[in-house]
Amino acid sequence: MVDGNGGTVLTNKALQADPALAALPGNAGNGLLLPDRATSVPADATPVARAAAGVEFRDELYWAGGPKEQHAYSVSAHGIPARDGKDGGAVVTFVDVTTLIRALAAKDDFVSTVSHELRTPLTSILGYLELVLEEPGHEDIREELLVVHRNAGHLLSLVNDLIAVASERVDLSLEEADLAQLVTEVVGAEAPKASLNGLRLHLDVEQPLPARFDPERIRQVVRNLLSNAVKYSPGGGHITVCARKSGGKLTCSVTDTGLGMDADEQEQAFTKFFRSARSRATAIPGAGLGLPVSKTIVEGHGGAISLASEPGEGTTVTFTLPAAS
């Protein structure tokens, strides 16, 4: 507990007994490290300093301790209002999440390793299938071979997504391209699927929108967002896709009138493998990778992606890219 000046009023025995926190100079907010585990938190940006200034926050990740004995902490702050002539303050909590962070890292390593092991044989399977399809004499089973090829391709795409989210990076082939044209093409390709689901697609795109980006990767992002909008609008409605230039940025948004998400679900929307309870209950297909992969791709371009939603009213996902200079 700290007062309005950031001075320590009370610490519990758990904090005093924690070797990493107890070794910090001054109060428990000084000497912390940012999530990169190397950069020190500036004095005016420590959890204690921010809490004393009246800032409330929840579950922010910090590290403490030496290089060989670092511990991860989920830090939250809740204000105590002033009353009866007494100054206010705040309660700052430190929860040791080192074991959880290590488990998540181990899971990512496992996913990455397995995905790489799967990609090689899948690529080989697709290569041999293409050879068989080009050879004469298989006309009677051509349709079956095309089904195998399509599903193997889908599986390879899923494996590539797993690798991307596990490594949190993607390889980009940047070139000068037009975002407006790309968005228009994706919307045109997805229109039949939307129509089958009783959805009306509205395209509102400023022409042209030149920028330097990886067309295939950004196409994947727009396709992911539009596919989600279709899947999570089972009762019909409409989807609006907008693309605009604003200052030095290109902004693209996909808005649906579907199921929507509550506040807790929105916080986890970009978490790997997350699927809402409603999507699981209604058996909406998906692996929980579309948004995390899209986030990785957009941020790899130096852009940003965000989501706004209301339960029962719909969702808007917006991403930005640097515009051409």
Secondary structure, 3 states (H helix, E strand, C coil): CEECCCCECCCCHHHHHCHHHHCCCCCCCCCCECCCCCCECCHHHCHHHHHHCCCCEEEEEEEECCCCCCEEEEEEEEEECCECCECCEEEEEEEECHHHHHHHHHHHHHHHHHHHHHHHHHHHHHHHHHHHHHCCCCHHHHHHHHHHHHHHHHHHHHHHHHHHHHHCCCCCCCEEEEHHHHHHHHHHHHHHHHHHCCEEEEEEECCCCEEEECHHHHHHHHHHHHHHHHHCCCCCEEEEEEEEEECCEEEEEEEECCCCCCHHHHHHCCCCCCCCHHHHHCCCCCCCCHHHHHHHHHHHCCCEEEEEEECCCEEEEEEEEECCC
